[in-house]
Amino acid sequence: MSERSDDGSQEQLTVTPPKTWATGAPAVMHALEYSLAQTSPLRAGQTLLTMNQVDGIDCPGCAWADPAPGHRHRNEYCENGAKHINDEATTRRITRGFFREHSVSDLAGRSDKWLNDQGRLTEPMVKRPGSDFYEPISWHDAFGLLAGELTSLDSPDEAVFYTSGRASNEAAFVLQLFARALGTNNLPDCSNLCHESSGYALHETLGTGKGTVSLEDMHHADLIFVVGQNPGSNHPRQLSALEQAKRNGARIVAVNPLPEAGLLRFRNPQTARGLIGHGTAIADRFLHIRVGGDLALFQGLNRLLLEAEDARPGTVLDHDFIDTNTEGFADFARHVRSVDWDDILTATGLTREEIEEVRDDVLRSERVIVCWAMGITQHKHAVPTIREFVNFLMLRGNLGRAGAGACPVRGHSNVQGDRTMGIWEQMPDSFLDALREEFGFDPPRAHGMDSVKAIRAMREGRVKFFLSLAGNFVRAAPDSAVTEEAVRACRTTAHISTKLNRTHTVCGDTALILPTLGRTERDVQSGGEQFVTVENSMSEVHTSRGRLQPASPLLLSEVAILCRLARRTLAGKGPDIPWPKFESDYGEIRDRIARIVPGLHDFNRRVVRPGGIRLPNAVNEGVFHTPVGKARFTRNTYELPRVPEGHLLLQTLRSHDQWNTVPYTDNDRYRGIHGSRRVVLVSPADLTALGLADGDHVDLVGVWTDGTERRADDFTIVAYPTKAGTAAAYYPETNVLVPLDSVADHSNQPASKSVVVRLEPARRPAAAPVPG
């Protein structure tokens, strides 16, 4: 089994048994091997030894929280964090000669991995109308071109400003201020694609879009659910928290359609037991659930808890919490009691005995946490599922007290901070009112476009200008062909980026690459050396200060790029906003944030303290900012995708050696996949039923209720212990299978985890990448 690599050689797919444990010495070696392939030992040491330390560089990877100051390891990072930070710190450079050698068409035929491997961008580039090549452009001319395009629009709503979770709080605040001063709320972000369902469900039920737990809560819970999540690859430092919870007596229930190595056993490389011993078994129970069956599982648990209360009145439910803090309990209880057990067992693929055993775990536990990630949020019924998690937590009062609560685990370092800073197409009036009071203009009130709506609008010609602050939009979004067609329909596209990615090859008539400082690099402005701030999954805001010299003297910071663009665009037309001061001294930005964002008062003084600022969460004070002033029990229904005979339910997922849309290698070490990403994981039972075999080459054909089909060519079957009736394959390669209109109810988030597919013999090999 082989496929062609970018250098023209044949890559051999090899498959080994999936790992039964994660991390340990191999993770250390792989992290060092990748880091030293990208940069020098000295530079790697500068990044790794300051990473996630007080006054150091915040990991640009996931948003897991750091231990309290004084409790951090000298090496406070994971394998993927080490790879990610040194991928940015690479000594490889892309110069103007590279763009003379490689046309846009040439680059469009390259793999994601190859594009990323070329190194750091070093100067602004422009692709002009009719050209197939990027060419150099000065910063002055780049800002003039973009400002001219923006001011020539018929309406500010013809512009879209997209943000990734890599952006700092300061850059995010400046971007939303610029967009709103221009006159639009078109501020989609990567949360639209990953955790929008969480925010919607939590806002509706609790009055906040954020999780309610801290790292200390994780350490002292009695029972932790890890649902639709793979911490070993996507949030590896979470395993340390789970290990600590286990030492303190917690039990852990893993709920997933695939067994994941990190949830089986964790070998902590910071301890002797992890390096040379057997490590720590993490999950006490593994519920091998059917894709999308999580809502049914928690309805089953909730029904069992109600029935236990019937048998032992006053001993199971927390009636004080329910009576004082919630509304809707009676309606919820009637509905859950009516849910049919046959439906629950069909939806979950579990036995009633398995669910009853978990119920017993719950009854033995005073403090319960539910963690989840994109395995939950990317379903049509994602919002009802998360609402049911909240129902479950409220029944026994597991909100607003130590060691308990809701924990949506964010996948990118500052995606939560972006929202706090106003990057959302539907910010509440309270935020917009505060902007008006601070800056003297009335921001637009009509809701803007999220990511899916922006793609539709670009495709229809209603959006002509697209600016991306970091990220890889076309590879993160669903329906790849449609998304690319939409972006190409724009008059102007511009990308503030550190490295090359697929989105740079999908150009509007005019396209610009605006190279920026990475988080690892020193940021020196006219007001002196600057730091930025970020917010993790647990609402902690702290500093990040780069240590390396910039990759090029021509790089500008994200803040500088946005301030200069805003100044050129709004000169003489917009409100009097001190863009030059903001660029010179980021403390000026934080002073304004302090007067607008609740909880960030005295921002500049407080954030530099070790550990930074923990933003308040009203739920933990017994306050619920819902329309009724209480937490809300909800009635939740679902309809599982209809899977015709001979078809499977496919979930898209990430490999271990991948960060978001960019694979660092073609391996997935924990799942035993080496040398290729075009694989589909199928259970042996399904292979027998379908008349297929391990190693067969197939096309994945997505089948939708409207009768349309989408095809991903030439995947190799790998027999794997997925739940029968389901399959799995890597994104972004499989994003082509997810229609733009296949979204979660209420949140409009793409439903990438439940794609009905059939496997057909490969009609032709996937297009080989152009030799390098």
Sequence and secondary structure as in RCSB ss.txt:
>XXXX:A:sequence
MSERSDDGSQEQLTVTPPKTWATGAPAVMHALEYSLAQTSPLRAGQTLLTMNQVDGIDCPGCAWADPAPGHRHRN
EYCENGAKHINDEATTRRITRGFFREHSVSDLAGRSDKWLNDQGRLTEPMVKRPGSDFYEPISWHDAFGLLAGEL
TSLDSPDEAVFYTSGRASNEAAFVLQLFARALGTNNLPDCSNLCHESSGYALHETLGTGKGTVSLEDMHHADLIF
VVGQNPGSNHPRQLSALEQAKRNGARIVAVNPLPEAGLLRFRNPQTARGLIGHGTAIADRFLHIRVGGDLALFQG
LNRLLLEAEDARPGTVLDHDFIDTNTEGFADFARHVRSVDWDDILTATGLTREEIEEVRDDVLRSERVIVCWAMG
ITQHKHAVPTIREFVNFLMLRGNLGRAGAGACPVRGHSNVQGDRTMGIWEQMPDSFLDALREEFGFDPPRAHGMD
SVKAIRAMREGRVKFFLSLAGNFVRAAPDSAVTEEAVRACRTTAHISTKLNRTHTVCGDTALILPTLGRTERDVQ
SGGEQFVTVENSMSEVHTSRGRLQPASPLLLSEVAILCRLARRTLAGKGPDIPWPKFESDYGEIRDRIARIVPGL
HDFNRRVVRPGGIRLPNAVNEGVFHTPVGKARFTRNTYELPRVPEGHLLLQTLRSHDQWNTVPYTDNDRYRGIHG
SRRVVLVSPADLTALGLADGDHVDLVGVWTDGTERRADDFTIVAYPTKAGTAAAYYPETNVLVPLDSVADHSNQP
ASKSVVVRLEPARRPAAAPVPG
>XXXX:A:secstr
 EEE TTS EEE EE    SSEESHHHHHHHHHHHHHHS HHHHHHHHTTBTSTTSB  SS       TTS  TT
   HHHHHHHHHHT   EE HHHHHHS HHHHHTS HHHHHHT EE S EEE TT SS EE  HHHHHHHHHHHH
HTSSSGGGEEEEE TTS HHHHHHHHHHHHHHT     BTHHHHTHHHHHHHHHHHS SS    HHHHHT SEEE
EES  HHHHSTHHHHHHHHHHHTT EEEEEESS  HHHHEEE TTSHHHHTS  EE  SEEEE  TT HHHHHHH
HHHHHHHHHHHSTTSSS HHHHHHHEE HHHHHHHHHHS HHHHHHHH   HHHHHHHHHHHHT SSEEEEE HH
HHSSTTHHHHHHHHHHHHHHTT SSSTT EEEE  SSTTHHHHHHTT STT  HHHHHHHHHHHSS    S    
HHHHHHHHHTTS  EEEEESS HHHHSSSHHHHHHHHHTSSEEEEEESB  GGGGS  SEEEEEEB  TTB EEE
TTEEE EEEE TTSEEEEE   B  S TT B HHHHHHHHHHHHHTTTS    HHHHHH HHHHHHHHHHHSTT 
TTHHHHHTSTT EE   GGGGT   STTSSEE            TT EEEEEE  TTEETTEESSS BGGGTEES
 S EEEE HHHHHHHT  TT EEEEEEE TTS EEEEEEEEEEE    TTEEEEETTTTGGGS TT B TTT  B
 TT EEEEEEE SS        
